[in-house]
Amino acid sequence: MSFETATEKKVIVFQLKDEEFAVSVQQIGSIERIQTITRVPNTAKFVKGVINLRGVVTPIIDLRSRLGIEETDYNESTRIIIVYLEDMEVGLIVDAANDVIDIPTDIIEPAPEVIGVVNQDYIEGVAKLENRLLILLDLRKILTTEEITELKTVEGQ
Amino acid sequence: MDTTQYLDVFIDESNEHIEMLYRKLLELEKNPNEKAIIEEIFRSAHTLKGMSATMGYNDLATLTHTLENVFDAIRYDQVQVQSEMIDLLVETVDHLNTMVENIASGGDGSHNITKVANQLQMIEQGKLLVGADTRFEQVEELDNTISTFTNIDEFELSILNESQERGFQNYDITIQLREDCLLKGARVFMVFEVLEQLGEVIKSDPPVSDLEEENFDFTFSVILISNQNAKEIEGKIKKVSEIDSVNVNPFSVKKYRESKENNSSIKENTESNSNNNEEHKNKEQQEPAKNQHKTIRVNIEKLDVLMNLFEELIIDRGRLEQISSDLKNADLQDTVERMARVSSDLQNIILTMRMVPIDHVFNRFPRMVRKLARDLQKQVDIEIIGADTELDRTVIDEIGDPIVHLLRNAIDHGIETPEERLQKGKLEKGTIKLKAYHSGNHVFIEIEDDGAGINKEKVLSKAIKNGLLTERESDALTEQQIYELIMASGFSTADKISDISGRGVGLDVVKNTIESLGGSISIDSELNKGSIFSVQLPLTLTIISVLLVELNKEKYAIPLSSIIETAIVSSEQIHSAHHKKVIDFRGKVVPLVNLKDVFGIPNTKVDEEYTSIVIVKKGEKMAALVVDSFIGQQEIVLKSLGSYLSNTFAISGATILGDGQVALIIDSNAIIK
């Protein structure tokens, strides 16, 4: 048993358009319903703004926009997944957060060359589970601020 | 015994005692015969000795033991306090300080103390003693009878003396309450309130504490300094009910002194020295001694957590208020209102818990000034006013260095050498006044010296020489602007660069530090009379006052500290210059900045006849920010946008409004170019 748990990874599965993505639960603070977002001017297009998350001002990224998928309106199933990475705390807007599952680490494969719409730079790997294909996201790449700083300086001037 | 777990406490307490020793030694220098001070020094040295012996720091214990012995000797009049002695004592405390610092940084606190310990022993044996014992003994006999007051001390007398010189009148007032008066304490309180409006109460008989506890018959007396005449004072006191009689007599210091002269002819010299400075200082220092409160140490992080939790509560309170006003249930509304009241009290308490008296910064200054003045062979007195003024801990931690710099600057450049001062007809001894006080949401700290002042011509020629401005520009400058030049980087007026100040990097760093704290600094000066540097600081860094404005349904906050004023201008007042919109604001051309353009907000409003503007400043520059409407002024809690969005253009942070929404705080400094 202990052998099995050691080689399993608990992930949160969420949906963007018609694909399923996964992020390790260890990086996730909470899952929130969509709420009023205060726009922050002069930031990148995918930065939707900030929300008040129990007294902490938290930046929100539209993950669709970040991954280059066309944006849609938010609805009842839209969720904000709060993720932690190093000293950053950021909310990701996703279409729906489906479930939490354990995936055996040995079925995680490196990203194949072609995997649909998502730029493969952001992909840590894929996991095939019965009839589901989960794309594991590399949060570090998603939250990298280099591009954002670039965008900001352009708009700032 | 394992002592490591007590180390932090030991270091904290040792520092406190050392601080106390320094302070009391300096006081002792001014009042060499004050028994209370000697007692306190003795006690501090004794405690320190005990602690260090327990902790096993032998050198520290030995030296404090020697120090203690000296004060023991002084206590029992075997040794007379002299100024040369104070030097050595201060040096001793310096050694103690070094040792404690060594321990704090992980050392064993060993230090070569033989020399200083030997010198201390010589004092103890009276080697430095100059035959003045007789004088000392007489001090002890100092008591006498005159009018109602028998125990006015030298300090109080010197205040009274001073007030007479300044044209105030001293009164000896005796008040008799009616015998059927029930609440004597309350009446006394009312009388004191009247008295305090009339002038200053210097002394009361019986003492105030007894009066408060009603430990007196029906009569009490006070000495009052006032500029009103006796009749008026009598009339005003009589307005308090249940007073039988009021007796107002002029009080003469001279007479009082004369009657004392008979008994003793002492302390003339100490007294002639005592001037205004010392009085104020003594007053400051006596007050805290009177009301010593019990305290506990709390980690500042815990207070931060408390503050955060409280903010969440405030936001929920806002929601509750919203809900209750929607539901219109009387009981609910009542409860919510009560909760609102309680929570605002709670907020005050939490905020004040983070407040620390500025004394934490100020208390090391007398020592520093004394040493610096010696090094520069100048005579300088420092007078501290308002050391109990409280500031947020975060601000306290930051302002120490800038103030040290300003003080050094005042001693080095402001105060002249004793010879120069005599030539100018001033007292040999220069005075630096360090004053702190609250005003509105700000704390003001003023550093005032009675030195040479700032030579405008010299500043200007230097600034031109250093390429800070051209001669043409210099003609247009106001006095204030000229003085402020000395805080520009790459400026130094001292003819000679000393290692104390005068590298020209100092004052601009001071200015930057203060501005980064959300404060400002201004200079006023008069040639040969002195200069005043005033620093204005926000009370706290986390709670600021802002003006909330609306831009197309989005709410933004502009810190009040950067706002000059708000206005509504009509379209005729907006002019065009170089394809830019400007307005004429009190004779100055101010560029108009449309915040909607800056923040990329679609401009839905068609050109209207009137435009709301907020005029903001950055140093001397100004800009008029165009907004849709003003919402109002509010106290907000400053929050960061998080490290993901840490450097967003023109946004310095965010805050959470009462309805739970986030509003962004505009950094007007970034907008003004």
Interface residues (C-beta under 8 A of the other chain):
Chain A: T36 T38 R39 V40 P41 N42 T43 V47 G49 V50 I51 N52 R54 G55 V56 V57 T58 P59 D87 M88 E89 V90 L143 T145 T149 K152 E155 G156
Chain B: N308 L309 E311 E312 I315 E554 V598 F599 G600 I601 K639 S640 L641 G642 S643 Y644 L645 N647 T648 F649 A650 I651 A654 I656 G660 Q661 V662 A663 L664
